[in-house]
Every structure is written in structure tokens, then in C-alpha cells.
Amino acid sequence: MRKFLFTGLLFIVITSGISYGQAKLPETTIENDGPVKWMTFEQAVEKSKTEKRKIFIDLYTDWCGWCKVMDKNTFSEELIANILNEKFYPVKFNAEQRADVVFQGYTFKFVASGNSGVHQLAASLLSNKLAYPSQVFLDENFHIIQPIQGYQKPDDFHKIIQFIGDDLYKKNTWAEFLKAYKSPYASTLGANPTLSPH
């Protein structure tokens, strides 16, 4: 029961979007050797204070092979990078990072478990359904739009970020969007089964 209440509190803190917390200076660094201009969660929150924008969070771990494949095959694509850089604040977040994150007055910490553990912010964003890679989209007020789990090929991921990045999810169902979608990729096929329609 105690674990359930704690998880519920974390979920409420993330999804409430009531006010900005005093974020610490980033204690982690992001390598930007590809076309996506990655930032830390703290940097994205700070930038949101002056220019509202949706936040895209790539949740990964150092040991996750499919996370590395997504970096190499999907995030390296110029079409993908352009949408992430223009429509979102793209965040790279190690779900096992040790550094605290202060957000909306709450300090999210790393919780050790066995040989590893999980960061409370990652667990909260994924409602404790931990799988890597996972991607989470937040609106301009830090409400969760959609979490997506698993490796996303460029053609499938392009659909998702265009649907969310252009705010089409507010006006159309996923099925309606797919009928009108024009893919820049020759091999695009059907709907992505990991995205649930609205």
C-alpha cells in the first residue's frame, strides 16, 4: 500500500503541471554528436520558462542494445531530428542516472535495486512500466501526452512525432491521421501498433 501511494504521488507530481519548481543546475551532461540537439530534463524545464514547447523524452539505459540501435537508425535521421529540434525540447534521460532531479518542488532520486536500480523520474513518467527504450511526450504544461515503449523505426517514428508535434492529436484520431499522412519514407506501412489511438 505504501509503495502504491508513493507511486501515485510521483505520478501526480509529474502530471499535475501546477507550477515550475526550482530546478537545480544539470548534474548530467548530454553528448550531442548527432543531428538531434539533446538536452537534460532540467535544461528543457528551464527553456520552457521563456519559450513554451512540448518536451520529448528518450528514456534509455547504458546496457540497452535497442536504445543504441534507435540512436543509430532513428535519431540520426535528418527528418526526425528536424521535427524533434523544431517542435520539441528533446531530452535524453538515462533511467538509471544517479543525479537527483528537482521538478515542481519534488526531488526525484535514484532508487537502488539489486545490481542497478531506477530513477524515480523515469519510473513516474512510465507509470512504473519500465521498458527500454521508451519515449514520453509532454505538453507545454508538462502533462503526459503519450508514452511509447520499444524501438521505433524512422518511418514509424516520423508519423508519431508529426502527429504529436503538429498538435494533430488534439483534432484527429490516430486512424484519421494515418489516412491523410504522406510519408517521406518509401517503405512506410500501416499504423504503428505501439501508439494507442485517441
Secondary structure, 3 states (H helix, E strand, C coil): CHHHHHHHHHHHHHHHCCCCCCCCCCCCCCCCCCCCCCECHHHHHHHHCCCCCEEEEEEECCCCHHHHHHHHHCCCCHHHHHHHHHHEEEEEEECCCCCCEEECCEEECEEEECCEEEEHHHHHHCCCCCCCCEEEEECCCCCEEEEEECCCCHHHHHHHHHHHHCCHHHCCCHHHHHHHCCCCCCCCCCCCCCCCCC
